[in-house]
């Protein structure tokens, strides 16, 4: 996989909001990097991403919206376009993306044909992509059909990932119950088995694949929970590096 960085401003919100959002993104990125240094990290399944690279298959990394805070530093530097909403919140997320080396593509907050076409064009020109499958506004842990459709059309494979921290702050007033790992805690990232969506999948056949996607995300989350449990033996498995270390 080749690496690129930069900020993709397609459909970006007004300049005044972007200035404030950029400052907030800088602050949040700095805090995430400080936390990253303090975390005791466990990564499982990184070889699955490397095997896709070797096979020339393009991954579309999929995850639950409430998990993205910890995912950012684990995948830093990857050549991936990350989809976010055309809003102030989306501008903050885009700013964090650019500082970790990703490209952000703004989508309308409400899903529709326009958003899908933007995703299609962006992924066609990308080595990898990443999307919260229950975003941008939920319902929580209910996957949308878009990633399955795009993977079928464009030849991407869906790569489910999840992170769990032993000690974390859960923002329960948000629809996604966003999880923010606390400093000096154990944090696990699990990369699951790739889902290879058949080419030319008919819309009436999406349902079983959406269910498989939700099951795969539930599985990697349970595994990540196990890896940070107090009684789990992690001797020789923790390190200071990221996904490519």
C-alpha positions, 0 to 999 in steps of 0.5 A: 500500500502506498502512503499519501497525506493531505487534506481533501477539501471537497465539499468543505464547510464555510471558512469561518467554521473551518478556522475554529475546527482546525484549532480544535482538531490541533488540540485534540490531535495533540491530546491523542498523541500524548495518550498514545505514548502512555497506552500499553498497546496490544494489536492482533490481526495486523498480518491481515492488512499486510496480506491484502497489500501483498495480494493487491487487494484494496481494503475498506476499513470498517468500524463502529462510529463510537470507536474512531478516537482510538483508531486514528493513531493506530492507523497513522500514515496509511494512504486512506480516504476517511469519510466524514460529515459536512458539518462543524463536527466533520471539519474537526474530524477531517482536521484530525485525519489530516494530522494523522496522514489520512485524506478526509472526504466530506459527505452530506449528514443525511445519506443518499445518492449524492453521498454514495457517488462521492464515496464511489469517486473517492474510493476509485482513486484510493488505495484504501478507505475507512468508514464508520458503518453506522455513521454519521448519525446512527442508529448505533451499531446498525450497519448501512448498506453503502459499504457493502454496495461499494465493496461489490462495485469497486472490488474492495474487501471489508476489513472489520476493526475495533478498539477497546481500552481497559479504562475508558471514558464513555460519552453516553450523551452522544448517540454513538456512546463514543469511547475515549481511552484514558491515559496509561491504560491497556488498549487493544486493536483487533483486525478481523477476517476480511469480508470479500463481497461478491462482484455485482451483488444484487440489492436484494442480496445485501441483507445477509452481507450486512448481517455478516458485517455486523457480526464481524464487528461484534466479534472483533469487539469481543476479542478486543475486550478479552485482550484488555481483561485483567486476567489475560496473559499478554506476556510478549505481546505488547509494544510501543509501535503502531499497526505497521511496527 
